[in-house]
Amino acid sequence: MSEDSFSRRLLTWFDQFGRKDLPWQLPRTAYRVWVSEIMLQQTQVITVIDYFQRFMQRFDSLQSLAAASEDEVLHYWSGLGYYARCRNLHKTARLIIEQGLNDLPDNRAALEALPGIGRSTAAAIMAQVWNQPEAILDGNVKRVLTRHQCIAGWTGSRAVQQQLWPLAESLTPEQRVADYTQAIMDLGATVCKRSRPDCEQCPVADDCLALKNACVHSLPTPKTKKLMPEKFLRFLILCNDKQQVLLEKRPPAGIWGGLWSFPELELDEAVNQYCHQKLAMRVINTEEQPVIKHTFSHYHLFITPTLVQYEQDSDKIMQQREYQWYHKDQSHALGLAAPVSAIIRSLS
């Protein structure tokens, strides 16, 4: 299979069927492409579009992103998940400004040195913005290539990666690189789909080895599933007479890092003792709400929201910087995890 044959067929298909009006393509700038690529990591285009547009309305330049507080940036990311991506995005914007630059660097090595930008993301920026012949290898591309060349094995393994990167590089053309990288991503997203691939509409089906060997549906090889562990915790829902709820700032790293959440404790911890020691509040009554299940990539979390009635003059809590009374309609933007936002909405 020659690079010319593969890319030529793919580009011909792209000219007719490819996506050319995605919001980060109009206009196509380094900043907009970078933000979109970070958002698109482990997230589908259909989900990203609305988040991207809202994000750009508020942070229309690298400078405005760098100048914003982490709380506000996380607020505009809330619900998109994988919050380390957002923290790295903000960190990178500030780092670039601190270095006296006005835009992202235009070489792959410098891009890869920035927080949150790996090899494929750096290559996508180089190809999409500056039309440089850099190979990408996101989830859609991996699916296309493993099927086309009938490559078995989990695509996250080193052995399969060592096959896919040279293959991706050999197929990337010297011309129309931006169109080609978009084309191969589009092919994976709209034709060579994970389930129900439309092989009859595929421009490179004639020499697809998986199709020839009737193994399209078994590729890419899924990662061996492990039993997902389960974790249990309690959210304390404390409301004051202004219809505000008490939120706590989470540590900067880890799950929901840097976001605001409800005070939490283990299910077997005593609520009265916790509120007295941590929040300087005297509990009058508690009422458990239905359990909420939230699934992360590596475990299931079961949350028991617990309404806490307390003595209303117990406001010593405001002396502690990691806590804040929050109203859903307040103008000050905070980053909230999806379950927290859902609980707040249910209280109104």
ZILINRA-V382507 format. One record per residue. SS is DSSP state (~ for helix, > for strand, _ for the rest). PSI is psi in degrees with one decimal (* if undefined). Layout:
ss = [SS;SS]
psi = [PSI;PSI]
//
This chain:
ss = [_;_;~;~;~;~;~;~;~;~;~;~;~;~;~;~;~;_;_;_;_;_;~;~;~;_;_;_;_;~;~;~;~;~;~;~;~;~;~;~;_;_;_;_;~;~;~;~;~;~;~;~;~;~;~;~;~;~;_;_;_;~;~;~;~;~;~;_;_;~;~;~;~;~;~;~;~;_;_;_;_;_;_;~;~;~;~;~;~;~;~;~;~;~;~;~;~;~;_;_;_;_;_;_;_;_;_;~;~;~;~;~;_;_;_;_;_;_;~;~;~;~;~;~;~;~;~;~;~;~;_;_;_;_;_;_;_;_;~;~;~;~;~;~;~;~;~;~;_;_;_;_;_;>;_;_;_;~;~;~;~;~;~;~;~;~;~;~;~;~;~;_;_;_;_;_;~;~;~;~;~;~;~;~;~;~;~;~;~;~;_;_;_;_;_;_;_;_;~;~;~;_;_;_;~;~;~;_;~;~;~;~;_;_;_;~;~;~;_;_;>;_;_;_;_;_;_;_;>;>;>;>;>;>;>;>;>;>;>;_;_;_;_;_;>;>;>;>;>;_;_;_;_;_;_;_;_;_;_;>;>;_;>;>;>;_;_;_;_;_;~;~;~;~;~;~;~;~;~;_;_;_;>;>;>;>;>;>;>;>;>;>;>;>;>;_;_;_;>;>;>;>;>;>;>;>;>;>;>;>;_;_;_;_;_;~;~;~;~;_;_;_;>;>;>;>;_;_;_;_;_;_;_;_;_;>;_;~;~;~;~;~;~;~;~;~;~;_]
psi = [126.0;149.1;-41.3;-43.8;-47.2;-52.7;-35.6;-45.3;-38.6;-41.2;-36.1;-42.3;-42.7;-39.6;-29.7;-37.4;-8.5;161.0;117.3;5.0;27.8;145.8;-29.8;-5.2;-12.6;93.2;160.9;97.9;162.8;-42.3;-48.3;-41.2;-42.3;-50.1;-44.1;-40.9;-37.5;-42.9;-34.0;-7.7;115.9;20.4;138.3;153.8;-44.6;-32.5;-38.7;-33.9;-52.0;-41.8;-42.9;-44.7;-42.2;-40.3;-43.6;-30.7;-34.6;-43.9;82.6;0.4;162.0;-36.5;-43.0;-33.0;-44.5;-33.9;-16.7;159.6;156.8;-37.1;-45.3;-40.1;-43.7;-32.4;-43.7;-9.2;-15.0;127.7;-17.6;-20.0;176.9;62.8;-15.6;-31.1;-44.0;-44.0;-40.1;-36.1;-48.1;-42.6;-41.6;-41.9;-45.5;-37.7;-42.7;-43.5;-41.0;-29.4;2.1;17.4;159.2;-9.3;174.9;149.0;151.0;37.0;148.5;-41.1;-43.4;-36.9;-43.2;-21.6;-9.8;149.2;131.7;1.8;110.8;-170.1;-48.7;-40.0;-42.8;-43.3;-39.2;-40.6;-45.1;-42.5;-45.7;-36.0;-47.4;7.3;30.9;141.6;74.2;133.9;139.4;160.8;65.0;-174.1;-39.8;-41.8;-41.7;-41.1;-44.1;-47.5;-40.0;-34.9;-44.8;-35.8;6.1;56.6;114.9;161.5;151.9;129.0;-13.7;-6.9;152.1;-39.8;-42.6;-38.8;-37.6;-18.8;-38.9;-39.7;-50.1;-36.5;-47.7;-40.1;-39.9;-24.7;-15.7;123.0;168.9;-24.9;155.7;44.7;-40.1;-44.8;-39.8;-45.9;-38.1;-38.3;-45.5;-30.8;-42.7;-39.1;-45.3;-34.5;-31.2;-21.2;-58.1;59.3;161.5;-49.6;148.5;55.9;143.9;74.8;-27.4;-24.0;3.0;127.4;-14.4;25.1;-25.8;-33.9;27.0;116.9;-31.4;-39.2;-42.5;-36.7;10.8;44.2;24.2;-44.0;-13.6;-1.4;147.4;152.2;122.8;153.3;140.7;123.5;135.8;154.1;122.5;123.9;159.7;138.7;149.7;136.4;169.1;131.6;131.6;120.3;103.7;122.5;141.0;-176.3;0.5;13.3;32.5;149.3;151.0;126.2;154.9;136.3;126.3;158.1;156.1;-23.6;167.2;-172.3;130.9;30.3;129.4;-7.7;168.9;137.0;176.8;151.3;137.6;155.1;166.7;153.5;-31.2;1.7;147.0;121.0;-44.0;-46.1;-41.5;-48.9;-36.3;-46.2;-41.6;-35.1;-3.0;41.3;144.6;119.4;134.4;-42.3;155.5;151.7;114.7;139.2;168.4;142.2;139.9;129.9;128.0;124.9;125.6;179.8;-24.3;3.5;162.1;134.7;127.4;117.1;130.2;99.3;133.1;114.7;132.0;119.9;128.7;167.1;123.4;-13.1;7.7;70.8;24.0;-19.7;-31.3;-8.6;-9.4;126.0;-23.4;-0.6;154.9;139.6;131.9;133.9;139.6;-22.4;5.6;152.3;-27.0;117.0;131.9;148.7;121.8;135.3;154.0;-45.5;-33.8;-45.7;-41.6;-41.0;-43.0;-42.6;-36.8;-20.2;-19.3;*]
//
